[in-house]
Amino acid sequence: MIWLTQLIYIKEGEERTFDDFEAVAIPLIAKHRGKLLMRYRPSPEDVIDGTLEKPYEIHVVTFDDDADLQAFFRDEERKKMLHLKEQSVREVVLIKGSKV
């Protein structure tokens, strides 16, 4: 099982565009045997300590294996909407791992 954590930073004023992309992308996770475990939008008071910039959202997702993850990335429906992601997202930090 593959675990992904994404720290997502969006461009100012592009919240709606990002939500439009997510409305398409998130349902496609299950199509490729993945699970969205958490979609979290932290507020400033949620950060206890650290130097990392607070992300707009944090996603935790699992896929059964790398083939399923790659199929999600190659999904044609998702690819048609990537322009919305490119328009709205400034940066994504992707942390890939496994449960220990």
N, C-alpha and C positions, 0 to 999 in steps of 0.2 A: 504494500500500500504506500502511495506517495502522498505526503502532506505538503501543502503549499500555504504559505502566509504571504499576503500581499499588503504592503503599506502603500496606499494610493494617495498621491498628491495631485490635486486638480488645479487648473488655471482659474483665477478669480473670475467670477461671473458665469462660469460654465457648468454650474451644478445641474441645471436642467438637461443640458446636452449629455452629461455623464449619466444621469438617471435614464435617459432615453437609450443609451448604449447598454446599460445594465439590464434594462427591461428585456432586451433580446439575448444578451450573453448569459445571464444567470440561468434561465430555463434550459439552455443548451448543455449545462454541466451534467445534468441527470441523463441526458440523451447519450452521453459518452461514459456512463457508469461512474460518474463523479457525484460528490455530495458537497453542497454548501453547508458547512458546519456553523459558520458565523459571518455575518455582515454587520460590522460595528462602526458607528460614527462617534468617535470620542469627543468629549467636550474638554475644554482646558482644565477643569477641575479633576478630570479623570487621570491626568498625568501626575504621578507621585514625585518622580525625579528623573533626571537624564538630560542629555544634550541633543537628542534627536528631535527634529521638528515634528510637531504633532501632525499626523496624516489626516486627510479628509475622511478616509475610511480605511478599515482593516478587514480583510477577508481571510477566512481560513477554509480551505477546500481540500478534499481528498479525492484521489483517483485510484482505482484498483492497481493500475500499472502505468508505465510510461507510454505504452501504445495508446491507451485511452486518453491520456493527457495530450499527446500529439494529435490525436483525432479531433479533440476539442479545439486545439489551436488552428487546425486546418479546416474546420467546419465552414462550409460555403456561406451559410446564413450569417454566421459570426463575421466572416471576412467582408461581407457586404456592408456591415455596420462599423467597420474599423475606423472609418473616417470620423465618426462621432467620438471614438476614443481618442484619436489623434488630435481632434479639435479641443477636447476638454481636459485631457490628462497631461500634466506637466512632467510627472515622474512616477515610476512604480519601482519599489524595492521588492523583489521576489525572493523569498526564503524557501528553499526546497529541502525537504528532509523526510525522515521516517519516525514513527513512534518508537520510543525506546523503553 
